[in-house]
Amino acid sequence: MARPIWTGTLSFGLLNVPVSLMSGERSVDLHFRMLDSRSNTPVRYERVNAETGEEVPWKEIVKAFEYQKGSYVVLEPEDIKSAASEGREAVEVKAFVEADSIGVEYYEKPYVLVPGKKAEKGYVLLRETLKRTGKVGIARVVIRTREYLSAVMPRGHALILMLLRYPQELVDVDDYKIPQGAATEYRISPKEIDMAEQLIASMSDEWKPEDYRDEFRDRLRKVIEKRMKSKGVVTPPAEDEADMPENAATNVVDFMALLQQSLASKKRTPAKSSAAKPTRKTAAKKKAAPKKKTPAKKTAKRAPARKAG
């Protein structure tokens, strides 16, 4: 059983539903290793200092931003964490929009939201309401250290969290030379359009994803099998399923009262399970802030200068 990426809450209005964030995709790529053709031994990628040519151990490697050619500012792990949202392990819905108002170019990566113990009622309530209204929830979610924009939408019996691209990540199609105007401007006759419509009608079918396979991968696997002199299957040890904490939203919560309060106040509260964590993190940030302001300016130099032996 796959491990959850995190266990936290899905919140909308004053309702908090314990959930686990699970991956919604699996990798089926065939992975290759680079070998030395002279001896068929694996080739390693090493972390090498650009000036000395010496290998650099992981403990000596830091992250830096190159703000101009050859000049860097070094960032500590705490600096990156401080930029992340305080609402970790939570999907807090900020608004509901029409499902068809989001262009397909915004959709990026799927995850599955799995309800926690005794949290089925709140989960089903949101799922069925989204189905009836044709809406999707727009939320922010932190996965590992990065914050993403996302859409919460019903899919069958499940709630899917789909990562969305920000507008800044998309290329404006006007940057490319795209033919504009009516079909007549390109000497396309009504008869040609009719014939094209007939062709599309003759090729029309229902969308059945199971009918499609990665044929390149299948053919490549056959090539690999022909090359193999021996076969072996390695089965990884079973992973323990993470326990889901029982918290705020269970099947005995007075959902009607929470819904009425949400409508009356029109306020959205952060997930209860994450309320305690930000308090400690915020206090830690305030204590650490004075120490980082002065060093941050001094580190605006070349990264190699940090290496002291």
C-alpha positions as CSV (number, residue, x, y, z in Angstrom):
1,M,0.0,0.0,0.0
2,A,1.3,3.4,-0.9
3,R,2.2,5.9,1.8
4,P,0.4,9.2,2.0
5,I,2.4,12.3,1.1
6,W,0.9,13.9,4.2
7,T,-2.0,13.4,6.6
8,G,-4.0,16.5,7.4
9,T,-7.3,18.2,6.7
10,L,-9.5,19.4,3.8
11,S,-11.3,22.5,5.0
12,F,-14.1,24.6,3.4
13,G,-15.9,27.2,5.5
14,L,-15.9,26.0,9.1
15,L,-15.8,22.3,8.1
16,N,-12.6,20.3,8.5
17,V,-12.4,16.9,7.0
18,P,-9.3,14.7,8.0
19,V,-7.7,13.4,4.8
20,S,-4.6,11.8,3.4
21,L,-3.0,13.2,0.3
22,M,-2.1,10.3,-2.0
23,S,-0.4,10.2,-5.4
24,G,-2.7,10.0,-8.3
25,E,-0.2,8.7,-10.8
26,R,2.5,6.1,-11.2
27,S,5.6,6.0,-13.2
28,V,5.8,3.4,-15.9
29,D,9.0,4.7,-17.6
30,L,11.8,2.3,-18.3
31,H,14.8,3.5,-16.4
32,F,18.3,3.1,-17.8
33,R,21.8,3.2,-16.3
34,M,24.9,4.6,-18.0
35,L,27.7,2.1,-18.4
36,D,31.3,2.3,-19.4
37,S,31.4,0.5,-22.8
38,R,34.9,-0.8,-22.1
39,S,34.0,-2.7,-19.0
40,N,30.2,-2.4,-18.7
41,T,30.5,-0.9,-15.2
42,P,28.1,1.8,-14.0
43,V,29.1,5.4,-14.5
44,R,28.5,7.7,-11.5
45,Y,27.6,11.3,-11.5
46,E,29.8,13.2,-9.1
47,R,29.4,16.6,-7.5
48,V,32.6,18.4,-8.5
49,N,33.8,21.8,-7.5
50,A,34.0,23.8,-10.8
51,E,37.3,25.5,-9.8
52,T,39.3,22.7,-8.0
53,G,37.8,19.7,-9.8
54,E,37.5,18.0,-6.4
55,E,34.4,16.0,-5.4
56,V,32.1,17.9,-2.9
57,P,30.4,15.9,-0.2
58,W,26.6,16.4,0.2
59,K,27.1,18.0,3.7
60,E,29.1,20.8,2.1
61,I,26.6,21.7,-0.6
62,V,24.3,24.6,-0.1
63,K,21.6,26.2,-2.3
64,A,22.2,29.6,-3.8
65,F,20.4,32.0,-6.1
66,E,22.5,33.5,-8.9
67,Y,21.2,37.1,-9.0
68,Q,23.7,38.1,-11.6
69,K,26.3,36.3,-13.6
70,G,28.9,34.9,-11.2
71,S,27.3,36.4,-8.1
72,Y,25.2,34.4,-5.7
73,V,23.3,34.7,-2.5
74,V,23.4,31.5,-0.3
75,L,20.1,30.4,1.2
76,E,19.8,28.3,4.4
77,P,17.2,25.6,4.7
78,E,15.3,27.8,7.1
79,D,15.1,30.6,4.5
80,I,13.3,28.3,2.1
81,K,11.0,26.9,4.8
82,S,10.1,30.4,5.9
83,A,8.7,31.2,2.4
84,A,6.3,28.2,2.5
85,S,2.8,28.7,3.7
86,E,2.0,28.1,7.3
87,G,-1.0,26.0,6.4
88,R,1.0,22.8,6.0
89,E,-0.8,19.4,5.9
90,A,-4.0,21.2,4.8
91,V,-6.0,21.9,1.8
92,E,-8.0,25.1,2.5
93,V,-10.5,25.9,-0.1
94,K,-10.6,29.6,-0.8
95,A,-13.3,29.8,-3.4
96,F,-15.6,27.7,-5.6
97,V,-15.7,28.2,-9.4
98,E,-17.5,26.6,-12.4
99,A,-15.6,23.5,-13.4
100,D,-15.6,24.4,-17.1
101,S,-14.2,27.8,-16.4
102,I,-10.7,26.4,-15.9
103,G,-8.8,25.9,-19.2
104,V,-7.2,22.5,-19.8
105,E,-3.8,24.2,-20.0
106,Y,-3.9,24.9,-16.3
107,Y,-4.2,21.3,-15.2
108,E,-0.9,19.7,-14.2
109,K,-0.8,16.7,-11.8
110,P,-3.5,14.6,-10.0
111,Y,-3.6,13.5,-6.4
112,V,-6.3,11.6,-4.5
113,L,-7.8,12.8,-1.3
114,V,-8.6,9.8,1.0
115,P,-10.9,10.4,4.0
116,G,-9.7,9.7,7.5
117,K,-11.3,7.5,10.1
118,K,-14.9,8.6,10.8
119,A,-14.6,11.4,8.3
120,E,-16.7,9.9,5.6
121,K,-19.7,12.2,6.1
122,G,-17.8,15.5,5.5
123,Y,-16.0,13.9,2.6
124,V,-19.2,12.7,0.9
125,L,-21.0,16.0,1.7
126,L,-18.4,18.0,-0.3
127,R,-18.2,15.4,-3.1
128,E,-22.0,15.3,-3.7
129,T,-22.4,19.1,-3.4
130,L,-19.7,19.7,-6.0
131,K,-21.4,17.2,-8.3
132,R,-24.8,18.9,-8.0
133,T,-23.5,22.4,-8.4
134,G,-20.9,21.7,-11.1
135,K,-18.3,23.6,-9.1
136,V,-14.7,22.9,-8.1
137,G,-12.9,24.2,-5.1
138,I,-9.8,26.4,-5.6
139,A,-7.2,25.9,-2.8
140,R,-3.6,26.3,-1.9
141,V,-1.6,23.2,-0.8
142,V,1.9,22.7,0.4
143,I,3.6,19.5,-0.9
144,R,7.0,19.0,0.7
145,T,8.4,22.6,0.7
146,R,6.6,24.2,-2.2
147,E,3.2,25.8,-2.2
148,Y,0.9,25.0,-5.2
149,L,-2.4,26.2,-6.5
150,S,-4.9,23.4,-6.8
151,A,-8.5,22.4,-7.7
152,V,-10.6,20.0,-5.6
153,M,-13.0,18.2,-7.8
154,P,-15.3,15.1,-7.7
155,R,-14.4,12.1,-9.8
156,G,-16.6,9.1,-9.3
157,H,-16.6,8.3,-5.6
158,A,-13.4,10.2,-5.0
159,L,-12.3,13.7,-4.5
160,I,-9.3,14.5,-6.7
161,L,-6.9,17.3,-6.0
162,M,-5.4,18.6,-9.2
163,L,-2.4,20.8,-9.1
164,L,-2.8,23.9,-11.3
165,R,-0.3,26.0,-13.2
166,Y,-0.1,29.6,-12.4
167,P,-0.8,32.0,-15.3
168,Q,2.9,33.1,-15.2
169,E,3.9,29.5,-16.1
170,L,1.9,29.5,-19.3
171,V,3.1,30.8,-22.7
172,D,0.7,33.3,-24.3
173,V,-0.3,31.7,-27.6
174,D,-0.1,35.1,-29.2
175,D,3.7,34.7,-28.9
176,Y,3.4,32.2,-31.8
177,K,2.3,32.7,-35.3
178,I,-1.2,31.2,-35.1
179,P,-3.7,31.5,-38.1
180,Q,-6.5,33.8,-37.1
181,G,-9.8,34.7,-38.8
182,A,-12.6,32.8,-40.5
183,A,-12.2,29.7,-42.6
184,T,-13.1,31.6,-45.8
185,E,-10.0,33.7,-45.4
186,Y,-8.0,30.5,-45.9
187,R,-10.0,29.5,-49.0
188,I,-11.8,26.7,-47.1
189,S,-15.0,25.9,-48.8
190,P,-18.3,24.8,-47.1
191,K,-18.0,21.5,-48.8
192,E,-14.6,20.9,-47.3
193,I,-16.0,21.7,-43.9
194,D,-18.9,19.3,-44.4
195,M,-16.5,16.5,-45.5
196,A,-14.3,17.1,-42.5
197,E,-17.3,16.9,-40.2
198,Q,-18.4,13.6,-41.8
199,L,-14.9,12.2,-41.3
200,I,-14.9,13.2,-37.6
201,A,-18.4,11.7,-37.2
202,S,-17.2,8.4,-38.8
203,M,-14.2,8.3,-36.4
204,S,-16.2,9.4,-33.3
205,D,-16.2,7.0,-30.3
206,E,-16.5,7.0,-26.5
207,W,-13.5,7.9,-24.5
208,K,-12.2,4.6,-23.1
209,P,-8.7,5.2,-21.6
210,E,-8.2,1.5,-21.0
211,D,-8.1,1.1,-24.8
212,Y,-4.8,3.0,-25.1
213,R,-1.4,1.9,-24.1
214,D,2.1,3.3,-24.3
215,E,3.0,1.3,-27.4
216,F,6.6,2.6,-27.5
217,R,7.2,1.3,-24.0
218,D,5.7,-2.1,-24.9
219,R,7.9,-2.4,-27.9
220,L,11.0,-1.3,-26.0
221,R,10.3,-3.8,-23.3
222,K,10.3,-6.6,-25.9
223,V,13.6,-5.4,-27.2
224,I,15.0,-5.5,-23.7
225,E,13.7,-9.0,-23.0
226,K,15.4,-10.2,-26.1
227,R,18.7,-8.8,-24.8
228,M,18.3,-10.2,-21.4
229,K,20.3,-13.3,-20.6
230,S,18.7,-13.8,-17.2
231,K,15.5,-12.8,-15.6
232,G,14.8,-11.8,-12.0
233,V,12.0,-10.1,-10.1
234,V,12.7,-8.0,-6.9
235,T,9.7,-7.5,-4.7
236,P,10.1,-4.5,-2.3
237,P,9.0,-5.0,1.4
238,A,5.5,-4.1,2.2
239,E,5.1,-0.6,3.6
240,D,3.1,0.1,6.7
241,E,0.0,2.2,6.1
242,A,0.2,5.5,8.1
243,D,-2.3,5.8,10.8
244,M,-4.8,8.5,10.3
245,P,-5.4,10.7,13.4
246,E,-9.0,11.1,14.5
247,N,-9.8,14.8,14.9
248,A,-12.3,17.5,14.3
249,A,-14.7,16.2,11.5
250,T,-16.3,12.8,12.1
251,N,-19.6,11.4,11.3
252,V,-21.1,12.7,14.5
253,V,-20.2,16.4,13.9
254,D,-23.2,18.7,13.6
255,F,-22.6,19.6,9.9
256,M,-25.8,21.7,9.7
257,A,-24.6,24.0,12.4
258,L,-21.2,24.4,10.9
259,L,-22.7,25.1,7.4
260,Q,-25.0,27.7,8.9
261,Q,-22.1,29.4,10.8
262,S,-20.0,29.4,7.6
263,L,-22.8,31.0,5.6
264,A,-23.4,33.6,8.4
265,S,-19.8,34.6,9.0
266,K,-18.5,34.1,5.5
267,K,-15.1,33.4,7.2
268,R,-12.7,30.6,6.4
269,T,-10.6,29.2,9.1
270,P,-7.4,27.2,8.7
271,A,-7.4,23.5,9.3
272,K,-7.5,22.6,13.0
273,S,-4.9,19.9,12.8
274,S,-2.3,22.5,11.6
275,A,-3.3,25.2,14.0
276,A,-0.7,24.3,16.6
277,K,2.2,23.8,14.2
278,P,2.3,27.3,12.7
279,T,2.4,28.8,16.2
280,R,5.6,27.0,17.0
281,K,7.1,27.7,13.6
282,T,6.1,31.4,13.7
283,A,7.8,31.7,17.1
284,A,10.9,30.0,15.8
285,K,11.0,32.3,12.8
286,K,10.8,35.5,15.0
287,K,13.7,34.3,17.2
288,A,15.8,33.3,14.2
289,A,15.1,36.4,12.1
290,P,17.6,38.8,13.7
291,K,20.5,36.4,13.2
292,K,19.8,36.0,9.4
293,K,19.3,39.5,8.2
294,T,23.0,40.6,8.4
295,P,24.6,37.3,7.1
296,A,22.2,37.3,4.2
297,K,23.8,40.4,2.7
298,K,27.3,39.2,3.4
299,T,26.8,35.9,1.5
300,A,26.0,37.7,-1.8
301,K,29.3,36.5,-3.3
302,R,30.5,33.5,-5.2
303,A,29.5,30.1,-3.7
304,P,33.1,28.8,-3.7
305,A,34.1,31.4,-1.1
306,R,32.0,29.5,1.4
307,K,34.4,26.5,1.2
308,A,36.9,26.7,4.0
309,G,38.3,23.1,4.2
